[in-house]
Amino acid sequence: MGRLMGYLYEWFYLYSKFKDIYDEDYFISTLENDVRVVNKVPAYIMERFDQNMNNVYNFRIKAWSPIQYYRDAVLPRLLEEKFIRISPFANRLSFDAPPAVQRLRCFANYEALRFSSAILTLGETLVARMKDRSASNGGKYISVHLRFEEDMVAFSCCIYDGGEEEIADMKVARERGWKGKFTKRGRVIRPGAIRINGKCPLTPLEVGLMLRGMGFNRSTYIYLASGKIYNAERNMAPLLEMFPNLQTKEILASNAELAPFKNYSSRMAAIDYTVCVHSEVFVTTQGGNFPHFLMGHRRYLYGGHSKTIKPDKRKLALLLDNPNIGWRSFKRQMLNMRSHSDSKGYELKRPNDSIYMFPCPDCMCRSNKSEVSRSSSATRSAWIKSYYYGCFSYPTF
């Protein structure tokens, strides 16, 4: 195991875009006792490949491969080539890996990774402004991740109430983004079935009705994390009417503050992420990496539990589409849905669960190699304590 880790992680190459979002120097220095990270492949290595990365052998690894595959297949090729690429890189390793690998994953994800100074500064500034504006509520606010951008609506193939204009817009958007994907011969799209299965993005109106039904009122301060909402003037109006204290990064920050980030969707998302991490409650309305990583990060920060509302979208679709349901009945169902979210408490990782969404118990021991080397017995005791208390102490807000 040690030999494999040494070879696989002896040289870890950071792509140039990394430093645009993350603090590269901090990442490298934090991991220095575990992994030797470089931001440029040494010239003497690239000489063997005529300074051309395309000449480097690319090992295409099946998603979620077990650690044994790396020992049996990847390591021999790495020893032979001395330098390899792995592309695509995401999700190449099983979530049920040996403890040493899990520990390094956790340490890299939750301790070594932090946003660049520019992103972190603005994000924390917006958190302070949200707390200041919600001072009447004790500085507490909820964050909502809303996915109702044009490309998201188009990809879902769901039909809303925008009529012929919406149908035309979505047809153009689908062809622009996924040319031919949705018009292949024999492909049948059933919007009704997609909605019943809970796969349709929630509209701003539906999110507003859900939150009001769950007991949040007009005095609630909401931070909305999203991209450019489709037909925003029309679709956002009912949500703003229900929640006049709704804030976004565009409202909280000046044009000058946002200018360095505006043309970069990942950097804008990083700002949203920072404000959502520190909210009293996080509400997710659609799947994806952003809410999954955020839920895991909040669990890690708050000792294994975080206040998250993840609605049952199948049930929600049935309720919203029922013309005979009254507000009292709808509200009772929403309160039950919220209560179910609150009652989950500490969610432990099960086999094959993402360690980034369910960091407890694997990630709750926060020691690194340098700490272990200083005092093995003391550190072992600290590991046991952090494991126990880390997983079972209630979060403070």
SVG drawing of the C-alpha trace seen along z (x, -y; Angstrom):
<svg xmlns="http://www.w3.org/2000/svg" viewBox="-60 -49 76 56">
<polyline fill="none" stroke="black" stroke-width="0.4" points="0.0,0.0 2.8,-2.4 4.6,-1.7 1.5,-2.3 0.7,-5.6 4.3,-6.7 4.4,-6.1 0.9,-7.4 1.3,-10.6 5.0,-11.3 4.3,-13.7 0.8,-15.2 0.4,-17.7 -1.8,-20.8 -3.4,-22.2 -3.1,-25.9 -6.8,-26.6 -6.5,-25.3 -5.0,-28.5 -7.8,-30.6 -10.2,-29.0 -8.1,-27.6 -5.1,-28.7 -2.4,-26.7 0.5,-27.5 -1.6,-26.5 -2.7,-23.3 0.9,-22.3 2.2,-23.2 -0.6,-21.6 0.0,-18.3 3.8,-18.4 4.0,-15.7 1.8,-13.3 2.1,-14.1 4.7,-15.9 2.7,-18.3 4.1,-20.3 2.5,-23.0 4.8,-22.2 6.1,-18.9 10.0,-19.0 11.7,-19.7 14.0,-16.6 10.9,-14.4 9.2,-16.2 12.3,-15.8 11.5,-12.1 8.2,-13.2 9.5,-16.0 8.0,-18.5 4.5,-17.4 2.0,-16.3 0.0,-14.5 2.9,-12.0 2.5,-10.9 0.7,-7.7 -2.9,-8.3 -4.3,-5.5 -8.1,-5.4 -9.4,-4.0 -12.9,-2.7 -15.0,-4.8 -15.0,-3.7 -12.2,-1.3 -11.0,0.5 -7.6,-0.1 -6.5,3.4 -6.9,2.4 -4.3,-0.4 -1.9,2.1 -2.4,4.7 -2.8,2.6 -1.8,-1.0 1.3,-0.7 3.2,1.7 2.5,-0.7 3.6,-3.7 6.9,-1.9 7.5,-1.2 6.6,-4.6 7.8,-6.7 5.2,-9.2 1.5,-8.7 -1.7,-10.7 -5.1,-9.7 -7.9,-11.2 -10.8,-11.5 -9.7,-12.0 -12.9,-12.4 -14.5,-9.5 -11.7,-7.0 -11.4,-5.4 -13.9,-3.5 -15.4,-5.3 -14.7,-2.1 -10.9,-2.4 -8.4,-1.5 -8.2,-3.9 -4.9,-5.4 -6.5,-6.5 -9.7,-7.7 -7.6,-9.8 -5.7,-11.4 -8.9,-12.1 -10.5,-13.8 -7.4,-15.8 -7.0,-17.0 -10.7,-17.8 -11.5,-19.4 -8.2,-20.8 -5.8,-21.4 -8.4,-22.8 -9.4,-26.4 -10.5,-29.1 -8.1,-31.7 -7.7,-34.8 -9.8,-36.9 -12.7,-34.5 -12.5,-33.8 -12.3,-37.5 -15.4,-38.4 -17.3,-35.3 -16.6,-36.0 -17.6,-39.7 -21.0,-38.5 -21.4,-36.2 -20.9,-39.2 -23.4,-41.3 -26.0,-38.5 -25.6,-38.2 -25.8,-42.0 -29.0,-42.2 -30.5,-39.3 -29.6,-40.7 -33.3,-40.8 -33.2,-37.0 -30.1,-36.7 -27.9,-36.8 -29.3,-33.6 -30.3,-33.0 -31.1,-30.1 -29.5,-29.4 -31.2,-27.9 -29.5,-26.3 -31.9,-27.0 -31.2,-25.3 -33.6,-27.0 -31.1,-28.3 -32.0,-28.0 -29.6,-25.1 -30.8,-23.2 -34.5,-23.6 -33.6,-22.6 -31.6,-19.5 -34.4,-18.3 -36.9,-18.2 -39.6,-19.3 -42.5,-21.5 -43.5,-24.5 -46.1,-27.2 -44.2,-29.4 -46.2,-28.3 -45.0,-28.3 -42.2,-30.8 -40.7,-28.5 -41.0,-25.5 -39.1,-27.4 -36.5,-28.7 -35.8,-25.2 -35.6,-23.7 -32.9,-26.2 -31.1,-25.8 -31.0,-22.0 -29.7,-22.2 -27.1,-24.8 -25.8,-22.9 -26.3,-19.2 -26.5,-19.2 -28.6,-16.2 -28.7,-14.5 -32.4,-15.1 -33.5,-14.7 -32.1,-11.2 -34.4,-8.9 -36.3,-6.7 -35.7,-8.8 -38.9,-9.4 -39.1,-12.2 -41.9,-12.0 -42.0,-15.2 -44.9,-14.0 -43.0,-10.9 -39.9,-13.0 -41.8,-15.2 -43.5,-12.3 -40.1,-10.8 -39.0,-14.0 -36.4,-14.9 -37.7,-18.3 -35.9,-21.4 -38.1,-23.2 -39.4,-26.6 -38.8,-29.7 -42.6,-29.7 -42.5,-26.0 -39.5,-26.7 -41.4,-29.6 -44.5,-27.5 -42.5,-24.7 -40.6,-27.0 -43.8,-28.9 -45.4,-25.5 -42.5,-24.5 -43.0,-27.5 -40.6,-30.1 -42.3,-33.5 -41.8,-36.9 -39.3,-37.9 -36.9,-35.0 -33.6,-36.0 -32.7,-33.8 -29.5,-33.7 -30.2,-32.4 -27.3,-30.6 -27.9,-30.2 -26.8,-31.1 -28.9,-33.3 -32.5,-32.2 -34.5,-31.5 -36.9,-34.3 -35.9,-35.8 -38.2,-38.8 -41.3,-36.6 -40.2,-33.5 -38.6,-35.2 -41.5,-37.6 -43.6,-35.2 -40.6,-34.1 -39.6,-37.7 -43.2,-38.5 -43.2,-35.6 -39.7,-36.4 -38.9,-40.1 -35.7,-39.6 -34.2,-37.3 -30.6,-38.2 -28.1,-37.1 -24.4,-37.9 -25.5,-40.4 -27.5,-42.2 -25.0,-42.0 -21.9,-42.9 -21.2,-45.9 -20.5,-45.6 -16.9,-46.5 -16.6,-43.7 -18.0,-41.1 -16.2,-42.3 -13.2,-40.1 -15.4,-37.0 -18.4,-37.7 -17.1,-36.0 -16.1,-32.8 -19.0,-30.6 -16.8,-28.4 -15.5,-31.4 -19.0,-32.8 -20.2,-29.3 -17.3,-29.4 -18.6,-32.6 -22.1,-31.1 -20.6,-28.0 -18.9,-30.1 -22.1,-31.9 -24.1,-28.7 -21.6,-26.9 -22.2,-29.4 -26.0,-29.5 -28.3,-28.2 -30.1,-25.9 -29.2,-24.8 -32.0,-23.9 -31.1,-21.8 -33.6,-21.6 -31.7,-19.6 -28.9,-17.0 -25.3,-17.7 -21.8,-18.2 -22.5,-21.6 -25.2,-20.5 -23.6,-17.1 -20.1,-18.6 -21.7,-21.4 -23.8,-19.0 -20.7,-16.9 -18.6,-20.0 -21.3,-21.3 -21.4,-17.9 -17.7,-17.9 -17.7,-21.4 -20.5,-20.8 -19.5,-17.4 -21.3,-15.0 -24.7,-16.8 -25.9,-19.9 -29.3,-21.4 -30.2,-20.5 -33.6,-20.4 -33.6,-17.9 -37.2,-17.7 -38.9,-14.5 -39.4,-15.8 -41.6,-12.9 -44.0,-13.6 -43.7,-17.3 -44.7,-17.0 -47.8,-15.0 -48.8,-17.6 -48.2,-20.6 -50.0,-19.0 -53.1,-18.1 -55.8,-20.7 -57.9,-19.7 -55.3,-20.1 -55.9,-23.0 -53.3,-25.1 -53.8,-23.6 -53.2,-20.0 -50.3,-21.1 -48.7,-22.9 -49.1,-19.8 -47.3,-17.7 -44.5,-20.3 -44.0,-20.4 -43.7,-16.7 -41.1,-16.8 -39.1,-19.4 -39.4,-17.4 -38.1,-14.4 -35.1,-16.4 -34.4,-17.6 -34.8,-14.2 -32.1,-12.5 -29.5,-13.9 -26.1,-12.3 -26.0,-10.5 -23.1,-7.9 -21.6,-6.8 -22.8,-3.5 -21.0,-1.2 -20.6,-2.9 -21.8,-6.3 -19.7,-9.3 -17.2,-10.2 -17.6,-13.8 -21.3,-13.8 -21.1,-11.6 -17.7,-12.4 -18.7,-10.7 -17.0,-8.6 -14.1,-8.4 -13.2,-12.1 -13.8,-13.0 -10.2,-12.1 -8.3,-15.3 -4.7,-14.3 -2.0,-14.3 1.3,-12.6 3.3,-15.3 1.1,-15.1 1.5,-11.3 5.2,-11.5 5.4,-13.9 3.7,-11.7 2.2,-8.4 0.6,-7.5 -0.8,-11.0 -2.0,-11.2 -3.7,-7.8 -5.6,-9.0 -6.5,-12.2 -7.7,-10.2 -10.0,-8.2 -11.4,-11.3 -11.9,-13.2 -13.5,-10.2 -16.0,-9.8 -16.8,-13.4 -16.4,-14.5 -19.2,-12.2 -21.5,-12.7 -21.3,-16.3 -24.1,-18.5 -23.3,-21.5 -23.3,-25.0 -24.4,-27.9"/>
</svg>
